[in-house]
């Protein structure tokens, strides 16, 4: 039981660290954008103009999601580097 509680605590700490890193990276990103929801483009009868607008929204959202993924990968990498530095500091030489 003690080992399980320790592991759960470690995972909880890591999740908090990742969350804090993500928030910091988002706050530093001057070009951070939110995914658009433009329901006016999602009509049941599509004209060519509607298709162009919908395509633009989808493409813009795809780019935003790629940016989110880059931010998450950066946070995970920073967290792993911090872990490796901590492990290095605690090694007995």
LINJOCOR-V966614 format. One record per backbone hydrogen bond with DSSP energy under -1.0 kcal/mol. CO is the residue of the C=O (numbers start at 0). NH is the residue of the N-H. If there is no record, write none. Layout:
CO & NH
CO & NH
This chain:
0 & 4
1 & 5
2 & 6
3 & 7
4 & 8
5 & 9
6 & 10
7 & 11
8 & 12
9 & 13
10 & 14
11 & 15
12 & 16
13 & 17
14 & 18
15 & 19
16 & 20
17 & 21
18 & 22
19 & 23
20 & 24
21 & 25
22 & 26
23 & 27
24 & 28
28 & 31
37 & 40
40 & 42
46 & 50
47 & 51
48 & 52
49 & 53
50 & 54
51 & 55
52 & 56
53 & 57
54 & 58
55 & 59
56 & 60
57 & 61
58 & 62
59 & 63
60 & 64
61 & 65
62 & 66
63 & 67
64 & 68
65 & 69
66 & 70
67 & 71
68 & 72
69 & 73
70 & 74
71 & 75
72 & 76
73 & 77
74 & 78
75 & 79
76 & 80
77 & 81
78 & 82
79 & 83
80 & 84
81 & 85
82 & 86
83 & 87
84 & 88
85 & 89
